[in-house]
């Protein structure tokens, strides 16, 4: 899943693809690099981000979705029912839903739905993460299973679950979720993982004593965690840098197959 942020303020690439023509060109580049899905979003959900009015979000994403849909599967990344409905009408076939509340839209439209774990609104999720003291893996699994079951009962035929790496979670939480992805995979719902350029990768992308790497310096860690997620059973990874991730995933999968053959 290639990320296409049609926003002025996303944490990694805000403003780069706000122009319609540049956004469509970027989407087609992601396809050429190997993206199976292009995820179009018009509202930043970085920590502290301000909500975007429905009309503005629609203005940003609908023309881009309509232009890309004939060429690739498109997901609309939103937490607003009106934007999800309009995005599907424009050609999106997946609702990528950080709020995990829009299954009625997906059920009514007959499209896929990604439910993500978001423990608090983006405006306060950093503070929430710092106060959290529970078992993050158990809580995420139970939350996503409950949402997936409700969506299935409502008639959604294609359901994905996403642990919400980086959303209201500390670095330790994120790493624990990656380490225990097998517990999410074991639920039977296909798992989506998005680590690309996230803040917790900054220190992991720097030498001891250096400042944490900025988003532009987190490529290797992003690719490594995406490949790790796939080898642990993730069905899809959401990334900004499609080409190197595709190669890493292929190599990791091939190495795993080779190792399995050697053992047998």
Secondary structure per residue as TSV (DSSP state, phi and psi in degrees):
chain	resnum	aa	ss	phi	psi
A	1	X	-	360.0	114.0
A	2	X	E	-88.0	136.2
A	3	X	E	-84.7	129.4
A	4	X	E	-131.7	96.4
A	5	X	E	-90.4	109.7
A	6	X	-	-95.5	66.4
A	7	X	-	-140.7	158.8
A	8	X	S	-92.1	-7.3
A	9	X	-	-137.7	18.2
A	10	X	-	-64.5	150.4
A	11	X	T	-63.0	-29.7
A	12	X	T	-104.9	-41.7
A	13	X	T	-135.9	28.3
A	14	X	T	-56.2	129.2
A	15	X	T	91.1	-19.7
A	16	X	T	-66.6	-34.8
A	17	X	T	-121.2	24.2
A	18	X	-	-69.0	-34.7
A	19	X	S	-67.4	135.7
A	20	X	H	-57.4	-50.5
A	21	X	H	-63.5	-40.3
A	22	X	H	-67.2	-36.0
A	23	X	H	-65.2	-45.1
A	24	X	H	-64.4	-42.7
A	25	X	H	-59.8	-41.9
A	26	X	H	-64.4	-42.0
A	27	X	H	-59.4	-42.2
A	28	X	H	-69.2	-30.6
A	29	X	H	-65.2	-42.6
A	30	X	H	-59.5	-40.0
A	31	X	H	-62.9	-46.7
A	32	X	H	-61.8	-30.5
A	33	X	H	-80.2	-10.3
A	34	X	T	120.3	9.8
A	35	X	-	-68.7	133.2
A	36	X	S	-87.1	-26.2
A	37	X	E	-137.0	140.3
A	38	X	E	-111.4	124.3
A	39	X	E	-99.5	108.5
A	40	X	E	-100.2	120.5
A	41	X	E	-129.0	142.1
A	42	X	S	-117.9	11.0
A	43	X	S	-138.8	123.1
A	44	X	-	-69.3	139.4
A	45	X	-	-119.5	26.4
A	46	X	S	-64.6	158.6
A	47	X	T	-54.4	129.2
A	48	X	T	83.1	1.5
A	49	X	-	-66.1	142.7
A	50	X	-	-84.0	144.1
A	51	X	-	-61.6	151.8
A	52	X	-	-108.1	133.3
A	53	X	-	-57.0	147.8
A	54	X	H	-53.9	-45.6
A	55	X	H	-61.5	-39.0
A	56	X	H	-71.1	-40.7
A	57	X	H	-62.4	-41.7
A	58	X	H	-62.5	-43.6
A	59	X	H	-60.1	-36.0
A	60	X	H	-73.2	-44.3
A	61	X	H	-96.1	-32.4
A	62	X	H	-62.1	-46.6
A	63	X	H	-63.4	-32.9
A	64	X	H	-70.3	-44.1
A	65	X	H	-59.1	-46.9
A	66	X	H	-61.7	-36.5
A	67	X	H	-73.4	-33.8
A	68	X	H	-88.2	-28.2
A	69	X	H	-56.4	-33.9
A	70	X	T	-67.9	-13.4
A	71	X	T	-111.0	-21.6
A	72	X	S	-158.9	157.8
A	73	X	E	-69.0	133.8
A	74	X	E	-118.9	138.0
A	75	X	E	-112.2	145.3
A	76	X	E	-102.6	120.5
A	77	X	E	-94.1	101.5
A	78	X	-	-156.6	162.3
A	79	X	S	-119.1	13.2
A	80	X	-	-110.3	129.6
A	81	X	H	-61.6	-40.3
A	82	X	H	-63.8	-38.5
A	83	X	H	-71.8	-39.9
A	84	X	H	-60.8	-46.5
A	85	X	H	-62.5	-44.6
A	86	X	H	-68.8	-36.2
A	87	X	H	-63.0	-41.3
A	88	X	H	-64.7	-42.8
A	89	X	H	-61.2	-30.2
A	90	X	H	-80.9	-12.7
A	91	X	T	133.3	-6.3
A	92	X	-	-68.8	143.1
A	93	X	-	-118.8	7.5
A	94	X	E	-139.1	138.7
A	95	X	E	-103.1	112.7
A	96	X	E	-94.5	105.9
A	97	X	E	-118.1	100.7
A	98	X	T	-69.1	-19.9
A	99	X	T	-84.0	-14.3
A	100	X	S	53.5	38.5
A	101	X	-	-123.6	-6.5
A	102	X	T	-96.4	21.3
A	103	X	H	-61.3	-29.7
A	104	X	H	-61.4	-34.7
A	105	X	H	-65.0	-47.4
A	106	X	H	-62.6	-41.1
A	107	X	H	-64.4	-44.8
A	108	X	H	-66.9	-32.6
A	109	X	H	-93.4	-11.3
A	110	X	T	69.9	37.7
A	111	X	-	-118.9	173.9
A	112	X	E	-76.2	161.6
A	113	X	E	-144.5	129.1
A	114	X	E	-105.9	120.4
A	115	X	E	-99.6	122.0
A	116	X	E	-109.6	149.1
A	117	X	-	-84.2	116.9
A	118	X	-	-132.3	105.1
A	119	X	-	-77.8	-14.9
A	120	X	S	-158.4	159.6
A	121	X	-	-58.3	144.4
A	122	X	T	-53.1	-28.4
A	123	X	T	-67.0	-22.0
A	124	X	T	-130.5	11.8
A	125	X	H	-71.4	-24.5
A	126	X	H	-66.8	-45.5
A	127	X	H	-62.4	-39.0
A	128	X	H	-61.0	-45.0
A	129	X	H	-60.5	-39.6
A	130	X	H	-68.8	-26.1
A	131	X	H	-90.9	-16.4
A	132	X	-	-66.9	135.1
A	133	X	-	-130.7	10.9
A	134	X	S	-87.5	-169.3
A	135	X	-	-89.9	100.2
A	136	X	H	-61.2	-39.7
A	137	X	H	-67.0	-48.6
A	138	X	H	-61.2	-43.8
A	139	X	H	-63.5	-42.6
A	140	X	H	-66.0	-45.0
A	141	X	H	-60.7	-48.5
A	142	X	H	-63.8	-41.5
A	143	X	H	-61.6	-49.5
A	144	X	H	-68.9	-37.7
A	145	X	H	-63.2	-41.8
A	146	X	H	-63.5	-41.0
A	147	X	H	-68.3	-41.6
A	148	X	H	-63.6	-40.5
A	149	X	H	-64.4	-40.2
A	150	X	H	-64.9	-39.5
A	151	X	H	-66.2	-41.1
A	152	X	H	-62.9	-42.8
A	153	X	H	-62.1	-31.1
A	154	X	H	-79.1	-11.2
A	155	X	T	107.9	10.2
A	156	X	-	-73.2	126.0
A	157	X	S	-92.1	-20.1
A	158	X	-	-127.6	108.2
A	159	X	E	-124.8	130.7
A	160	X	E	-120.3	151.1
A	161	X	E	-122.9	142.9
A	162	X	E	-132.9	122.2
A	163	X	-	-69.1	-7.4
A	164	X	-	69.7	46.5
A	165	X	T	-54.4	129.2
A	166	X	T	86.9	-6.3
A	167	X	S	-102.2	104.1
A	168	X	S	65.4	32.9
A	169	X	-	-137.8	145.8
A	170	X	-	-79.2	171.7
A	171	X	H	-58.4	-41.2
A	172	X	H	-62.8	-42.4
A	173	X	H	-58.3	-46.4
A	174	X	H	-60.1	-44.4
A	175	X	H	-68.7	-36.1
A	176	X	H	-64.7	-41.2
A	177	X	H	-64.7	-40.1
A	178	X	H	-64.4	-40.9
A	179	X	H	-65.3	-32.6
A	180	X	T	-108.8	30.2
A	181	X	H	-58.2	-27.4
A	182	X	H	-59.1	-28.2
A	183	X	H	-70.5	-35.7
A	184	X	H	-70.5	-42.9
A	185	X	H	-60.5	-36.3
A	186	X	T	-66.2	-15.4
A	187	X	T	-68.5	-20.9
A	188	X	S	96.3	-14.2
A	189	X	S	-84.9	137.8
A	190	X	E	-63.0	138.2
A	191	X	E	-105.5	133.1
A	192	X	E	-106.6	135.8
A	193	X	E	-127.7	130.8
A	194	X	-	-124.9	102.2
A	195	X	-	-110.0	-7.8
A	196	X	T	-53.5	118.4
A	197	X	T	61.7	14.9
A	198	X	-	-66.8	157.5
A	199	X	T	-58.9	-37.6
A	200	X	T	-65.2	-17.1
A	201	X	H	-81.0	-12.8
A	202	X	H	-57.5	-54.8
A	203	X	H	-64.1	-31.0
A	204	X	H	-73.1	-14.7
A	205	X	T	-100.7	9.5
A	206	X	S	-125.6	155.9
A	207	X	-	-76.6	155.2
A	208	X	T	-53.7	133.3
A	209	X	T	91.2	-14.3
A	210	X	S	-87.4	160.0
A	211	X	-	-68.1	147.6
A	212	X	-	-55.7	141.2
A	213	X	-	-65.5	142.2
A	214	X	-	-72.1	172.2
A	215	X	G	-51.4	-37.9
A	216	X	G	-68.6	-16.0
A	217	X	G	-102.8	15.9
A	218	X	-	-109.4	19.6
A	219	X	H	-60.4	-51.8
A	220	X	H	-61.4	-42.8
A	221	X	H	-67.3	-36.0
A	222	X	H	-63.7	-46.7
A	223	X	H	-66.0	-42.3
A	224	X	H	-62.9	-44.0
A	225	X	H	-70.7	-32.0
A	226	X	H	-65.7	-44.9
A	227	X	H	-64.1	-40.8
A	228	X	H	-57.3	-46.9
A	229	X	H	-59.7	-41.8
A	230	X	H	-66.5	-41.1
A	231	X	H	-66.8	-21.9
A	232	X	T	-90.1	1.5
A	233	X	T	112.8	0.5
A	234	X	-	-60.5	139.4
A	235	X	S	-89.1	-20.6
A	236	X	E	-155.3	145.4
A	237	X	E	-121.4	139.5
A	238	X	-	-101.1	118.2
A	239	X	B	-140.0	154.7
A	240	X	S	-85.6	-36.5
A	241	X	-	-104.7	88.8
A	242	X	H	-70.2	-50.1
A	243	X	H	-57.2	-53.1
A	244	X	H	-66.0	-29.4
A	245	X	H	-69.8	-40.8
A	246	X	H	-58.0	-45.7
A	247	X	H	-65.0	-42.1
A	248	X	H	-64.5	-42.1
A	249	X	H	-64.7	-41.3
A	250	X	H	-62.9	-43.1
A	251	X	H	-65.0	-44.0
A	252	X	H	-63.5	-41.9
A	253	X	H	-65.6	-40.1
A	254	X	H	-66.4	-39.6
A	255	X	H	-65.5	-38.2
A	256	X	H	-64.7	-40.5
A	257	X	H	-66.6	-39.3
A	258	X	H	-65.5	-40.6
A	259	X	H	-65.5	-38.3
A	260	X	H	-64.1	-39.9
A	261	X	H	-65.5	-35.9
A	262	X	H	-65.5	-39.5
A	263	X	H	-68.5	-32.5
A	264	X	-	-79.7	360.0
